[in-house]
Amino acid sequence: MLATAMPLSATRQNLWRLTCIRILVLAAQAGSVGFAYLTHLLPLPWLQLAVTLVFSSVLCAITAVRLRTSLPVTELEYAVQLACDLLIHSVLLYYSGGSTNPFVSYYLVPLTIAAVTLPWLYSLILTGIALACYTLLLVHSFALATFPIARESMQIYGMWLSFALAAGVITFFAAKMAEELRRQDQMRAQRREEGLRDQQLLAVATEAAGAAHELGTPLSTMSVLLKEMRRDHPDPALQDDLSVLQDQVKLCKETLQQLVRAAEANRRMAVVEQDVTAWLREALDRWHLMRPEASYRFHLGSDGPAPRLAPAPDLTQALLNLINNAADACPDDLQVRVSWDDEDIFIVIRDHGPGVPLAIAEQIGKPFFTTKGKGFGLGLFLSKASVTRAGGSVKLYSHEEGGTLTELRLPRDARGDLND
């Protein structure tokens, strides 16, 4: 299977962002302590503050090294990291004025992050830790001896700086964390949908294999009986009818044999890289041999060299099914247009049939649902599955002038479901 880089889990991504927040806050705290030390504005316990800042630096380094390992990041570990931030912040506040320090409002940042990214039980526990620490700071902290005017001035500017820091962190980082969680939820929903589709494909494949096995015996019996009837009934008119029946039985037997050979051929067949226009023209020529009564026009909608792709056999069959669906709606004057951009290839097929009724638009493409008087409703379903495995998509639209537009989108490196 072609190797693809798996995205990081939401918890690991959020722990990376938390580490970035911690580094930014650590830089701001170290800068504030350094400024106070150099200007002698406050008589702070420099040793205790320095030890606390060093501990925070070590925690950042350990977390960064830990995130480079392949061990999964659990929600409990993420909650413990947030608890460490609360405790470190409490120690810094204790040695720099306690509850009177304007940066006490920074307690809300870890709690906001926890509320956005963690289950409510962890958020509740972290809220209890923050509330307990804040309460202890109200009761006891390291007293600062400074002039009242200087204290009031620093209180005002410190409150502004604390608000700006908290607002920036919540806006840019917490929002990113919530977005990452939403992306993970969307990926899980997509995987569930793909799993359901694969189950449906497996069910169809199982039924097809069983039907092929069961039909072999009656077809062989019919073939033997037809040979005996041709031998026992020399009537020329009857001989012609029996010959047609024998040819039809032979065609059915060959079709069943192809079902067995196709899987082996698809597994062993070397996929050839070619221009998308060459692949499309080859598929159209093959289709026109099967549907000589239909007519079509081919349009090239982009300039420059055509992109190259390596389509798997099931991708070619998907394209043929989509063209057949359009021809079933109206075989006259089909329009096939190919274009491309830097990332994708677009093949648009337009027919002049009745279009897609809005009442059944959502049902089209589901297994065993068909709007035709014949068929099993599997062609479009299997085509969509093959295109999706190649990283593309199939969409149907009603054209404003009548008919249906079938849009086949493929990535420029489409290779189907291949094995290396």
C-alpha positions as CSV (number, residue, x, y, z in Angstrom):
1,M,0.0,0.0,0.0
2,L,1.2,3.5,-0.8
3,A,2.6,5.0,2.4
4,T,0.9,8.1,3.7
5,A,1.9,10.2,6.8
6,M,-0.6,9.8,9.5
7,P,-1.7,13.0,11.3
8,L,-0.8,13.6,14.9
9,S,-3.5,12.9,17.5
10,A,-5.5,15.8,18.9
11,T,-4.0,15.4,22.4
12,R,-0.4,15.3,21.1
13,Q,-1.0,18.4,18.9
14,N,-2.6,20.2,21.9
15,L,0.4,19.3,24.2
16,W,2.7,20.8,21.6
17,R,0.7,24.0,21.6
18,L,0.6,23.9,25.4
19,T,4.4,23.7,25.4
20,C,4.6,26.7,23.1
21,I,2.3,28.6,25.4
22,R,4.5,27.6,28.4
23,I,7.7,28.8,26.6
24,L,6.1,32.2,25.7
25,V,4.8,32.7,29.2
26,L,8.2,31.6,30.7
27,A,9.9,34.2,28.5
28,A,7.5,36.9,29.7
29,Q,8.0,35.9,33.3
30,A,11.7,35.7,33.1
31,G,11.8,39.1,31.3
32,S,9.6,40.6,34.1
33,V,11.8,39.2,36.9
34,G,14.9,40.3,35.1
35,F,13.6,43.8,34.6
36,A,12.6,44.1,38.2
37,Y,16.1,42.8,39.3
38,L,18.0,45.2,37.1
39,T,15.9,48.3,38.0
40,H,15.5,47.4,41.7
41,L,11.8,48.3,41.6
42,L,10.8,45.5,43.9
43,P,12.7,43.6,46.6
44,L,11.8,40.1,45.4
45,P,13.3,36.8,46.6
46,W,15.4,36.3,43.5
47,L,16.7,32.9,44.4
48,Q,13.3,31.3,44.9
49,L,12.0,32.9,41.7
50,A,15.0,31.8,39.7
51,V,14.7,28.2,40.9
52,T,11.0,28.2,39.9
53,L,11.8,29.6,36.5
54,V,14.5,27.0,36.0
55,F,12.1,24.2,37.0
56,S,9.6,25.5,34.4
57,S,12.4,25.5,31.8
58,V,13.3,21.9,32.6
59,L,9.6,20.9,32.3
60,C,9.5,22.5,28.9
61,A,12.6,20.6,27.8
62,I,11.4,17.3,29.1
63,T,8.0,17.7,27.5
64,A,9.6,18.6,24.1
65,V,11.8,15.5,24.3
66,R,8.9,13.3,25.4
67,L,6.8,14.5,22.4
68,R,9.4,13.2,20.0
69,T,8.8,9.7,21.2
70,S,6.2,7.4,19.7
71,L,4.4,6.9,23.0
72,P,0.7,8.0,22.9
73,V,-0.3,11.2,24.8
74,T,-3.2,10.5,27.0
75,E,-5.7,13.0,28.4
76,L,-4.5,12.2,31.9
77,E,-1.0,13.3,31.0
78,Y,-2.3,16.4,29.3
79,A,-4.3,17.2,32.5
80,V,-1.2,16.7,34.7
81,Q,0.8,19.1,32.4
82,L,-1.9,21.8,32.9
83,A,-1.9,21.1,36.7
84,C,1.9,21.7,36.7
85,D,1.4,25.0,35.0
86,L,-1.1,26.0,37.7
87,L,1.3,25.1,40.5
88,I,4.3,26.8,38.9
89,H,2.2,29.9,38.4
90,S,1.0,29.8,42.0
91,V,4.6,29.6,43.3
92,L,5.6,32.6,41.2
93,L,2.7,34.5,42.5
94,Y,3.5,33.5,46.1
95,Y,6.9,35.1,45.8
96,S,5.7,38.2,44.0
97,G,2.8,39.6,45.9
98,G,0.3,36.8,46.1
99,S,-3.3,37.6,45.2
100,T,-2.4,41.3,44.7
101,N,-0.2,40.4,41.7
102,P,-2.1,41.5,38.6
103,F,-1.0,38.3,36.8
104,V,-3.3,36.3,39.1
105,S,-5.9,36.4,36.3
106,Y,-3.6,34.1,34.2
107,Y,-5.2,31.2,36.2
108,L,-8.1,31.5,33.6
109,V,-5.8,30.5,30.7
110,P,-5.1,26.9,31.7
111,L,-8.7,26.5,32.9
112,T,-10.0,27.7,29.5
113,I,-7.7,25.3,27.7
114,A,-8.9,22.5,29.9
115,A,-12.5,23.3,29.3
116,V,-12.0,23.4,25.5
117,T,-9.9,20.2,25.2
118,L,-10.5,17.9,28.1
119,P,-13.5,16.0,29.6
120,W,-15.5,17.8,32.2
121,L,-14.1,15.7,35.1
122,Y,-10.5,16.8,34.4
123,S,-11.7,20.4,34.0
124,L,-13.4,20.2,37.3
125,I,-10.3,18.9,39.1
126,L,-8.1,21.6,37.6
127,T,-10.6,24.2,38.5
128,G,-10.5,23.0,42.1
129,I,-6.7,23.1,42.1
130,A,-6.7,26.7,40.8
131,L,-9.3,27.8,43.3
132,A,-7.4,26.2,46.2
133,C,-4.2,27.9,45.1
134,Y,-5.9,31.3,44.7
135,T,-7.5,30.9,48.2
136,L,-4.1,30.1,49.8
137,L,-2.6,33.1,48.1
138,L,-5.3,35.3,49.7
139,V,-4.4,33.9,53.1
140,H,-0.6,33.9,52.9
141,S,2.1,35.1,50.5
142,F,5.5,36.7,50.4
143,A,4.9,40.4,51.4
144,L,6.4,43.0,49.1
145,A,7.8,46.3,50.6
146,T,7.5,49.1,48.1
147,F,6.1,52.6,47.8
148,P,2.3,52.9,47.4
149,I,2.6,55.0,44.2
150,A,4.9,52.5,42.6
151,R,2.6,49.6,43.7
152,E,-0.5,51.3,42.2
153,S,1.3,52.1,38.9
154,M,2.6,48.6,38.5
155,Q,-0.8,47.2,39.4
156,I,-2.5,49.1,36.6
157,Y,0.1,48.3,33.9
158,G,0.4,44.7,35.2
159,M,-3.3,44.2,34.9
160,W,-3.3,45.5,31.3
161,L,-0.3,43.2,30.4
162,S,-2.0,40.2,32.1
163,F,-5.2,40.8,30.2
164,A,-3.4,41.2,26.9
165,L,-1.4,38.0,27.4
166,A,-4.4,36.0,28.5
167,A,-6.6,37.3,25.6
168,G,-3.9,36.5,23.1
169,V,-3.3,33.0,24.4
170,I,-7.0,32.1,24.5
171,T,-7.7,33.6,21.1
172,F,-4.9,32.0,19.1
173,F,-4.0,28.9,21.0
174,A,-7.3,27.7,22.6
175,A,-9.1,28.3,19.4
176,K,-6.5,26.2,17.5
177,M,-6.9,23.4,20.0
178,A,-10.7,23.4,19.6
179,E,-10.2,23.3,15.8
180,E,-7.9,20.4,16.1
181,L,-10.5,18.4,18.1
182,R,-13.1,19.2,15.5
183,R,-10.8,18.0,12.7
184,Q,-10.2,14.8,14.6
185,D,-14.0,14.3,15.0
186,Q,-14.4,14.8,11.2
187,M,-11.7,12.3,10.5
188,R,-13.4,9.7,12.8
189,A,-16.7,10.3,11.0
190,Q,-15.0,9.9,7.7
191,R,-13.4,6.6,8.8
192,R,-16.8,5.4,10.0
193,E,-18.3,6.2,6.6
194,E,-15.4,4.5,4.8
195,G,-15.8,1.4,7.0
196,L,-19.5,1.3,6.2
197,R,-18.8,1.6,2.5
198,D,-16.1,-1.2,2.7
199,Q,-18.7,-3.4,4.5
200,Q,-21.1,-2.8,1.7
201,L,-18.5,-3.6,-0.9
202,L,-17.6,-6.8,0.9
203,A,-21.2,-7.8,1.0
204,V,-21.6,-7.2,-2.7
205,A,-18.4,-9.1,-3.5
206,T,-19.5,-12.0,-1.3
207,E,-22.9,-12.1,-3.1
208,A,-21.2,-11.9,-6.5
209,A,-18.8,-14.8,-5.7
210,G,-21.6,-16.9,-4.4
211,A,-23.8,-16.2,-7.5
212,A,-20.9,-17.0,-9.8
213,H,-20.3,-20.3,-8.1
214,E,-24.0,-21.2,-8.1
215,L,-24.7,-20.2,-11.8
216,G,-21.8,-22.3,-13.1
217,T,-23.7,-25.6,-12.8
218,P,-27.0,-24.6,-14.4
219,L,-25.2,-22.9,-17.3
220,S,-23.2,-26.1,-17.9
221,T,-26.4,-28.1,-17.8
222,M,-28.1,-25.6,-20.3
223,S,-25.1,-25.9,-22.6
224,V,-25.3,-29.7,-22.7
225,L,-29.1,-29.6,-23.3
226,L,-28.7,-27.1,-26.1
227,K,-26.2,-29.3,-27.9
228,E,-28.5,-32.3,-27.6
229,M,-31.5,-30.2,-28.9
230,R,-29.5,-29.1,-31.9
231,R,-28.6,-32.7,-32.6
232,D,-32.1,-34.0,-32.2
233,H,-34.0,-31.2,-34.0
234,P,-32.7,-30.5,-37.5
235,D,-35.3,-27.8,-38.2
236,P,-33.3,-24.8,-39.7
237,A,-35.5,-22.2,-38.0
238,L,-35.1,-23.9,-34.6
239,Q,-31.4,-24.4,-35.2
240,D,-31.0,-20.6,-35.6
241,D,-32.8,-20.0,-32.3
242,L,-30.8,-22.7,-30.5
243,S,-27.6,-21.2,-31.9
244,V,-28.4,-17.8,-30.5
245,L,-29.3,-19.4,-27.1
246,Q,-26.0,-21.3,-27.1
247,D,-24.0,-18.2,-27.8
248,Q,-25.8,-16.4,-25.0
249,V,-25.0,-19.2,-22.6
250,K,-21.4,-19.2,-23.7
251,L,-21.2,-15.5,-23.1
252,C,-22.6,-15.9,-19.6
253,K,-20.0,-18.6,-18.8
254,E,-17.2,-16.4,-20.1
255,T,-18.4,-13.5,-18.0
256,L,-18.4,-15.7,-14.9
257,Q,-14.9,-16.9,-15.7
258,Q,-13.7,-13.3,-16.1
259,L,-15.0,-12.5,-12.6
260,V,-12.4,-15.1,-11.3
261,R,-9.6,-13.9,-13.6
262,A,-10.2,-10.2,-13.0
263,A,-9.1,-10.3,-9.3
264,E,-5.9,-12.1,-10.2
265,A,-5.2,-9.9,-13.1
266,N,-5.8,-6.7,-11.0
267,R,-3.4,-8.0,-8.4
268,R,-0.6,-8.8,-10.9
269,M,-1.2,-6.2,-13.6
270,A,1.6,-3.6,-13.9
271,V,0.0,-0.2,-13.9
272,V,1.2,2.0,-16.7
273,E,1.6,5.7,-16.3
274,Q,0.2,7.8,-19.1
275,D,-1.3,11.1,-20.1
276,V,-4.8,11.7,-18.8
277,T,-6.0,12.6,-22.3
278,A,-4.5,9.3,-23.7
279,W,-6.2,7.3,-20.9
280,L,-9.5,9.1,-21.4
281,R,-9.4,8.6,-25.2
282,E,-8.5,4.9,-24.8
283,A,-11.4,4.4,-22.4
284,L,-13.8,6.3,-24.7
285,D,-12.8,4.1,-27.7
286,R,-13.3,1.0,-25.7
287,W,-16.7,2.2,-24.5
288,H,-17.8,3.2,-28.0
289,L,-17.2,-0.4,-29.1
290,M,-19.7,-1.5,-26.5
291,R,-22.1,1.2,-27.2
292,P,-21.9,1.9,-31.0
293,E,-25.4,3.5,-31.1
294,A,-24.2,6.3,-28.8
295,S,-22.5,9.6,-29.9
296,Y,-20.2,11.8,-28.0
297,R,-17.9,14.8,-28.2
298,F,-14.6,15.1,-26.4
299,H,-13.4,18.5,-25.2
300,L,-10.0,19.5,-23.8
301,G,-10.5,22.3,-21.2
302,S,-7.0,23.2,-20.2
303,D,-3.8,24.3,-22.0
304,G,-0.3,23.1,-21.6
305,P,1.0,19.5,-21.1
306,A,-1.5,17.1,-19.8
307,P,-0.8,15.6,-16.4
308,R,0.2,12.0,-16.1
309,L,-1.4,9.4,-13.9
310,A,-1.3,5.7,-13.3
311,P,-4.9,4.5,-13.2
312,A,-5.7,1.1,-11.8
313,P,-8.0,-1.2,-13.8
314,D,-10.9,-0.6,-11.4
315,L,-10.5,3.2,-12.0
316,T,-10.9,2.7,-15.7
317,Q,-13.9,0.5,-15.1
318,A,-15.4,3.2,-12.9
319,L,-15.0,5.7,-15.7
320,L,-16.7,3.4,-18.1
321,N,-19.6,2.9,-15.7
322,L,-20.1,6.7,-15.4
323,I,-20.1,7.1,-19.2
324,N,-22.5,4.2,-19.5
325,N,-24.8,5.8,-16.9
326,A,-24.9,9.0,-19.0
327,A,-25.6,7.0,-22.2
328,D,-28.4,5.1,-20.5
329,A,-30.0,8.5,-19.7
330,C,-29.6,9.8,-23.3
331,P,-27.2,8.2,-25.8
332,D,-27.2,11.1,-28.2
333,D,-24.6,13.9,-28.1
334,L,-22.8,13.1,-24.8
335,Q,-20.2,15.7,-23.9
336,V,-16.9,14.6,-22.2
337,R,-14.6,17.4,-21.0
338,V,-11.3,17.1,-19.2
339,S,-9.4,19.9,-17.4
340,W,-6.9,20.2,-14.6
341,D,-5.2,22.5,-12.2
342,D,-2.1,22.2,-10.0
343,E,-3.7,19.6,-7.7
344,D,-6.6,17.8,-9.4
345,I,-7.9,16.5,-12.7
346,F,-11.6,17.0,-13.6
347,I,-13.6,14.9,-16.0
348,V,-17.1,16.2,-16.6
349,I,-19.7,14.1,-18.5
350,R,-22.9,15.7,-19.6
351,D,-25.9,14.0,-20.9
352,H,-29.2,15.4,-22.2
353,G,-31.5,13.1,-20.2
354,P,-34.2,13.9,-17.6
355,G,-31.6,15.0,-15.0
356,V,-31.4,14.1,-11.3
357,P,-34.7,14.5,-9.5
358,L,-34.3,16.4,-6.2
359,A,-36.4,13.8,-4.3
360,I,-34.0,11.0,-4.9
361,A,-30.7,12.9,-5.3
362,E,-29.4,11.8,-2.0
363,Q,-30.2,8.1,-2.7
364,I,-28.3,7.9,-6.0
365,G,-25.0,6.1,-5.5
366,K,-26.2,3.9,-2.7
367,P,-26.1,0.1,-3.3
368,F,-29.1,-1.5,-4.8
369,F,-30.8,1.8,-5.6
370,T,-31.5,2.5,-9.2
371,T,-33.7,4.9,-11.3
372,K,-33.6,2.6,-14.3
373,G,-36.1,-0.1,-15.1
374,K,-33.3,-2.7,-15.1
375,G,-30.1,-3.2,-13.2
376,F,-29.2,-3.6,-9.6
377,G,-28.0,-0.1,-8.7
378,L,-24.4,-1.1,-8.2
379,G,-22.6,0.6,-11.0
380,L,-22.5,4.1,-9.5
381,F,-21.9,2.7,-6.0
382,L,-18.8,0.7,-7.2
383,S,-17.6,3.6,-9.3
384,K,-17.7,5.9,-6.4
385,A,-15.8,3.4,-4.2
386,S,-13.1,3.0,-6.8
387,V,-12.6,6.7,-7.2
388,T,-12.6,7.3,-3.5
389,R,-9.8,4.7,-3.0
390,A,-7.8,6.7,-5.6
391,G,-8.3,9.9,-3.5
392,G,-11.0,11.4,-5.8
393,S,-14.7,12.0,-5.8
394,V,-17.8,11.7,-8.0
395,K,-20.6,14.2,-7.9
396,L,-23.8,14.5,-9.9
397,Y,-25.6,17.8,-10.7
398,S,-28.7,18.7,-12.7
399,H,-27.7,21.0,-15.5
400,E,-29.6,24.3,-15.8
401,E,-30.4,23.6,-19.5
402,G,-31.5,20.0,-18.8
403,G,-29.6,16.8,-18.3
404,T,-27.1,15.7,-15.8
405,L,-23.5,16.7,-15.1
406,T,-21.3,13.9,-13.7
407,E,-18.0,15.3,-12.3
408,L,-15.2,13.0,-11.7
409,R,-12.3,14.5,-9.7
410,L,-8.9,12.7,-9.4
411,P,-5.7,13.9,-7.7
412,R,-2.9,14.3,-10.2
413,D,-1.0,11.3,-8.6
414,A,-4.1,9.0,-8.7
415,R,-3.0,5.4,-8.5
416,G,-6.0,3.6,-7.1
417,D,-5.7,1.0,-4.4
418,L,-2.3,-0.3,-5.3
419,N,0.2,-2.5,-3.7
420,D,3.9,-1.7,-3.8
